[in-house]
Amino acid sequence: MIPIVTKRTELKGHVGAVYSLSQGLSDDMVLSASGDKFVAQWNIETGKPDTFSVKMQAIVYATFYLKEQNKLLVGTAAGSFHVFDLQEKKEVKNLVLDSKGIFAIQYSSLRKKIFLATEGGKLIVLDAKDFLVEKIINVSKLKLRSCCLGAEETILYVTDGTGDLHVFNAQTLERIHSFSANKLSCNIVAVHPSEAWILTGGRDAYLNVYDVKNYQLVKSIPAHNYAIYDIKFLTGTNYFATASRDKTVKLWGAQSLDFLLRINKEQYEGHTHSVNSLFWSQKNNCLVSAGDDRRIILWNIE
């Protein structure tokens, strides 16, 4: 079945490219990280900006709301990692962890660890209780754009600018396996919610599907015209979405892996520049996309 997509609204306010979207401080909220050095929060239900925002000293690449502690984690292009206590409304930790940017933040609630993927090719592991560095692993000479925990938080997948995907034991931090997942650069990895698959998207514009047990290629799809930057499963539906530098968002069948629909500028008044990040609000049945055109667009998916 082909989904019905309607444009709900646009969220405007950033004056720089929007690099990432993440869960906000409630189910109705989404956080955006931008080149204008702001972290902003938006209400998906009302389609309006929230009063909450944080001004940083550098471009912001990544955010994560640590709900268990009511803390906001922020990674910047300057390689700094910041922790804000939202109850006390103040910054409680500021660490310079790399000479280059922090691209992704992942949290393991089971192991109380924070994983950071950096532009400098490092995987940095912090204790989530005191935010002290436990380990720094030099993974690559190129950038690590993303990292993703497996379904039971036993495995951590890390993408590499070389095109490799690295598989780590999330507890021991031992590297279990590495393999070539995409040509040129592996940008994003996602774990399928029901099938034993991992999906990767790369600079080669291919969406590749691998078996989680033996890492054998299940399917290789020439999905976009340019690099793929994000993959998001739309929980509660049978779809997933990809975002690309080719200015489009595409919807796919979660089980069939078939292409279903392209959300573009011409037909849907979509993005005019690279689409960098996606966020899915199951509560609002809304897909949120953001990119270099400084716009955040809300899409109803039916």
C-alpha positions in Angstrom: 0.0 0.0 0.0 1.3 3.4 -1.0 1.1 5.9 2.0 -0.7 9.2 1.7 1.5 12.1 2.6 0.3 15.6 3.4 2.4 18.6 4.4 1.2 19.7 7.9 3.4 22.8 8.3 6.9 24.2 8.3 8.8 25.3 11.4 10.9 28.3 10.6 13.4 30.1 12.9 16.8 28.7 12.4 19.2 30.9 10.4 21.7 28.1 9.7 21.4 24.6 8.3 19.7 22.1 10.6 21.9 19.1 11.1 19.9 16.8 13.4 16.5 16.2 15.0 16.0 14.2 18.2 13.3 13.5 20.8 12.3 16.6 22.8 11.5 17.0 26.4 8.0 15.4 25.9 6.3 13.2 23.4 5.0 16.3 21.6 8.4 17.9 21.2 11.3 17.6 18.8 14.8 19.1 19.3 16.8 20.6 16.4 20.5 21.2 16.2 21.7 23.9 13.9 24.6 25.7 12.2 23.3 28.9 13.9 24.6 27.5 17.2 21.2 27.1 18.7 19.4 24.0 20.0 15.7 24.7 19.6 12.6 22.8 20.7 9.4 22.7 18.7 5.9 21.5 19.5 4.8 19.0 16.9 1.1 19.1 17.8 0.8 22.8 17.5 3.5 23.3 14.9 5.0 26.2 16.9 8.4 26.9 18.5 8.6 26.1 22.2 10.1 28.6 24.7 13.0 26.2 25.4 16.3 26.9 23.5 20.0 26.8 24.2 22.7 29.0 22.6 26.1 27.3 22.2 29.5 28.7 21.3 29.9 26.5 18.3 27.8 24.9 15.6 25.6 22.1 17.0 25.7 18.6 15.3 24.0 16.4 17.8 21.6 16.4 20.8 20.1 13.8 23.1 17.5 14.2 25.9 18.5 11.9 28.8 15.0 11.5 30.2 16.1 9.4 33.2 18.1 12.4 34.6 16.2 15.2 32.9 19.5 16.3 31.2 20.2 17.6 27.7 23.3 16.3 26.0 24.9 18.4 23.2 27.7 17.7 20.8 29.3 20.5 18.8 31.4 21.0 15.7 34.3 22.1 18.0 34.5 18.7 19.5 32.9 19.8 22.8 30.3 17.8 24.8 27.9 19.6 27.1 25.5 18.4 29.7 22.6 20.7 30.8 20.6 20.0 34.0 17.1 21.0 33.0 15.8 21.0 36.5 18.5 23.4 37.8 18.6 25.2 34.4 22.4 25.2 34.1 25.3 23.6 32.4 26.9 20.9 34.6 29.5 19.5 32.4 31.6 20.8 29.5 34.2 18.5 28.0 36.4 19.1 24.9 36.8 15.5 23.7 38.1 15.9 20.1 39.6 18.6 17.9 36.8 17.9 15.4 33.0 17.6 15.7 30.8 15.2 17.6 28.3 13.8 15.0 26.2 11.4 17.0 25.1 10.7 20.6 23.7 7.3 21.7 22.7 6.2 25.2 22.4 2.7 26.6 19.9 2.7 29.5 20.8 -0.9 30.2 24.6 -0.3 30.6 24.4 3.4 31.6 26.9 4.4 29.0 27.0 7.2 26.4 28.5 6.7 23.0 29.8 9.5 20.9 30.8 9.2 17.2 33.2 11.9 16.1 34.5 13.6 13.0 38.0 12.8 14.1 37.3 9.0 13.7 37.0 8.3 17.5 34.4 6.4 19.4 34.2 7.9 22.8 32.5 6.1 25.7 31.3 8.0 28.8 29.8 6.9 32.1 26.2 8.2 32.1 26.3 8.7 35.9 29.1 11.2 36.2 29.9 11.8 32.5 33.5 10.9 32.8 35.3 9.3 29.9 35.7 5.6 30.2 37.4 4.9 26.9 38.4 6.5 23.6 38.7 4.1 20.6 40.5 5.3 17.5 38.3 3.6 14.9 39.3 5.4 11.7 41.3 8.2 10.1 38.0 9.4 8.6 34.8 10.6 10.2 32.3 8.5 12.1 28.9 10.0 11.2 26.6 7.8 13.2 26.3 5.0 15.8 23.4 2.8 16.7 22.6 0.2 19.4 21.2 -3.2 18.6 17.8 -4.3 19.8 19.0 -5.6 23.2 21.8 -3.1 23.6 24.4 -5.8 23.4 25.8 -4.6 20.0 26.9 -1.1 18.9 27.2 -0.4 15.2 29.5 2.5 14.1 29.6 4.0 10.6 32.9 5.0 9.0 33.9 7.5 6.3 35.9 4.7 4.7 32.6 2.9 3.9 33.1 0.3 6.6 30.6 -0.6 9.3 32.1 -1.6 12.6 30.4 -3.9 15.1 31.3 -3.6 18.8 30.4 -5.5 21.9 28.5 -2.7 23.8 29.6 -4.0 27.2 33.3 -4.9 26.7 33.8 -2.4 23.8 35.6 -5.2 21.9 35.5 -4.8 18.1 33.7 -7.9 16.9 33.7 -7.3 13.2 34.2 -4.7 10.4 33.1 -4.9 6.8 32.6 -2.7 3.8 29.0 -1.6 3.9 28.9 1.2 1.4 31.3 2.7 -1.2 33.1 6.0 -0.4 31.5 6.5 3.0 29.0 4.7 5.3 26.9 7.6 6.7 24.0 6.1 8.6 23.0 2.7 10.2 19.6 1.6 11.5 18.4 -1.6 13.1 15.2 -3.1 11.7 12.6 -3.3 14.5 11.3 -6.8 13.6 13.5 -8.4 11.0 17.1 -9.6 11.6 18.5 -6.9 9.4 20.7 -3.8 9.7 20.3 -1.1 7.1 23.1 1.3 6.0 23.1 4.4 3.8 26.2 5.9 2.2 27.8 8.5 0.1 27.3 6.1 -2.8 23.5 6.8 -2.5 22.8 3.1 -1.9 20.6 1.7 0.8 22.1 -1.7 1.8 20.4 -4.3 3.9 22.6 -6.9 5.9 21.8 -10.0 7.9 22.6 -9.2 11.6 24.0 -12.7 12.2 26.5 -13.2 9.4 26.6 -9.6 7.9 25.8 -11.0 4.4 24.1 -8.6 2.0 20.4 -9.2 1.8 19.6 -6.4 -0.7 21.4 -3.5 -2.3 19.1 -0.6 -3.5 20.2 2.4 -5.6 17.9 4.5 -3.4 18.8 8.1 -4.1 20.8 10.3 -6.5 23.2 11.5 -3.9 24.4 10.6 -0.4 22.0 9.1 2.2 22.1 10.9 5.5 19.4 9.3 7.6 17.2 6.2 7.9 14.1 6.2 10.2 11.6 3.5 10.9 8.1 4.8 11.4 7.0 2.9 14.5 3.3 1.8 14.3 3.4 1.7 10.5 4.8 -0.6 7.9 7.1 2.1 6.5 10.6 3.5 6.9 12.0 6.7 5.5 15.4 7.8 4.1 16.8 11.3 3.8 19.3 12.4 1.2 21.6 15.1 -0.1 19.4 14.9 -3.3 16.9 17.1 -1.5 14.3 14.3 -1.1 12.8 12.1 1.5 11.7 8.6 0.4 9.3 6.1 1.9 9.8 2.4 1.7 8.0 -0.8 2.7 9.5 -2.0 6.0 9.1 -5.7 5.1 9.2 -5.7 1.4 12.0 -3.0 1.1 10.1 -1.7 -1.9 10.2 1.9 -2.9 6.8 3.6 -2.3 6.9 7.3 -2.5 9.2 10.3 -3.0 8.6 13.5 -1.0 10.2 16.3 -3.1 10.0 20.0 -3.8 8.0 19.8 -7.0 5.0 17.6 -5.8 5.0 18.3 -2.1 6.7 21.6 -1.5 9.5 19.8 0.2 13.1 20.7 0.8 15.2 22.8 -1.6 18.6 21.6 -0.3 20.1 18.5 1.4 17.9 16.7 3.9 20.1 15.9 6.8 17.8 14.4 9.5 14.5 12.7 10.2 12.4 12.2 13.3 9.2 10.2 13.7 6.5 11.1 16.2 4.3 8.1 16.6 2.0 10.0 19.0 1.3 12.6 16.3 1.6 10.3 13.3 4.1 12.8 12.0 7.4 12.5 10.1 9.7 15.5 10.7 12.5 16.4 8.2 15.2 19.0 8.3 18.1 20.1 6.2 20.4 22.7 4.7 17.6 25.0 3.7 17.1 25.8 7.4 13.5 24.5 7.3 11.9 21.8 9.5 8.9 20.3 7.8 6.1 18.2 9.4 4.5 15.5 7.3 1.3 13.5 8.0 1.8 9.9 7.0 -1.4 7.8 6.5 
